[in-house]
C-alpha cells in the first residue's frame, strides 16, 4: 500500500526527472498541452492509462470515472464532467484519437450485474443499463459496456462530425488484468481482437 509519505517521495522523484537537468520536459509543457489522444478510463487504481501505456506527461488527455462510461449526448445537462472533458479535448485540443479503455474485474460493471448499491453509483451505472442485456459473463458485460460507450460517443455532434471528416478515430480497448493482454474492438466484425505486441 502507498502512504502519504511515499506519495511525497514520489513527487520528489518526479521533480528530479521532469524539472531538473538540461532537458526539462515541463519547459515545453508549462505553456500549453498538445496531446493527440483522449483516454476515457476507469477510476480503478490498477488501470492508470499513463502507467499502462508508459506515457510521458503531456501525451494523454485522460478522463477517469467508474466503469469508463461515456453518457449519451444531452443538450440539457447530464454527466457534465465527462461531457465537458470530451468537448474540451475534441473541440479545443483537437485530439485525433479517443480511446475508451475498459478492463477485467471492473467493480462498476460487477455492480451493474448485481444491482448497484449506494446513493450515486446506481444513478451513474444507469448509463450502462443497455449493456447488461443478454450478457452471460463478466468479460462479455465489460466489453459490451465499452461498445455502448463507443456508440454514445457518436451521439455527440462534434464527435460524429470529426469522425465523418476523418479527423477523429475512436477506439475501444480492453485490458485483461489476469493475462496483461490488450484487445481492441473491431468496428467491422463487432468483436474484440488481441492487439499485437
Beta strands, then each sheet from edge to edge (+ up, - down):
strand 1: 37-42
strand 2: 60-65
strand 3: 97-103
strand 4: 169-175
strand 5: 182-186
strand 6: 191-194
sheet 1: 2+ 1+ 3+ 4+ 5- 6+
end
